[in-house]
Amino acid sequence: MFKKLRQLDYWIAVPFGILSALGVVMVFSASLTNSAMLNFYKQLVFVIIGWIGAFTLFHLNLNNWRRPQWLKILMYGIIALLVIARIMPAVNGAHGWIPLGFMTLQPAEFLKLILILYCAHILTRVPWQAGVKISRQPLAQMKIWGPPVLSLFLLLIMPDNGNMLIAIGIVFVMVLASGVSRKIMVIWFIGISAVFALLQPIINLVNKVFHLTGSTHYSILRLINFVNPWADPDQSRQLLYGYYAIAHGGLFGVGLGNSLIKPYLPESNTDFIMAVMTEELGAVVTVIVLMLILILVTRLILLGIRQKNQYQRLILYGVAMLLFVQAFVNLGGVIGVLPITGVVFPFISGGGSSYIAFSAAIGLTLNIAAHQKKAVDIHPNDVVARKDYQ
């Protein structure tokens, strides 16, 4: 079992380990005094479980995950959990959590990983390539894409818009990577960029037309506060205190555990842990964390480019998209360039469901990287084998 560790990809494993260790420290430091030790021990347990899960997936046969019966169990099982989470009492205006006593289960975090496995299998079996016809029968398409669409609809009615958009982004990138023409990719890229650039004017226009300012709806309030957080400081206090924390930290921070803003910052050890980390450890450490995430994403993309197996390539691209967009949406909400969505920062934020799901994704990518490294491990003197491989 441990022989496979020789093929361990350190460009993935080392950033994963550093971010995990820093996450445990920051969960402890960002928590309030009366809950700091409890949160520390809980996060430490989640890290241990996550590492065991990553180690297990690192050694499993990836082809087992492609079995239709397993995919159905995973997909319909997570849909059932989403339904249960929807009927549970709301937390801060949204559903999505299932209390288990020692922790709360958030099915949306595992849905993103299951969607990667599901879409990788479907898009490998029915590739988007020239000359390959995709079934246009409505019943066939509903059977294939019905479960993912249903899961996204359940996220919409939670409402869990952040995880819904991340899940859509994952599926979108995997579809593009499966063989869609470059023309379609460019059109979609321009369209998404335009929407992102015009996000604030669009929200302003909708607000003026439908007079949403007086609304009490959870999602609408977040959009209005995103456009103008200074209009109602009481409603926007989470974002404004995040600004104060970042400004207070400066380049090198005020020291671990010395945050003055965290008592006033809701979700200081989860959604807004990056604001607390910047205040305590400084912008320099925050940049290092972002660089580690970027190393992970870049490594996964490079492995995907070199990968000859379409199924494994799509998994690598899906996990890269998951880490990149998750970090982007969380940090974008903290600094005010995106609406606050309530998603966590990978490996740093507190929470068992998110950390275990991210760790499982890392385990899958380490598994793929190990097989790829083993496949290209050719003796330097074997000239014929090297030419055949090239």
Summary of the structure (lengths in Angstrom):
residues: 390
radius of gyration: 21.8
end to end distance: 30.3
largest distance: 74.2
contacts: 1231
relative contact order: 0.15
helix: 72%
strand: 2%
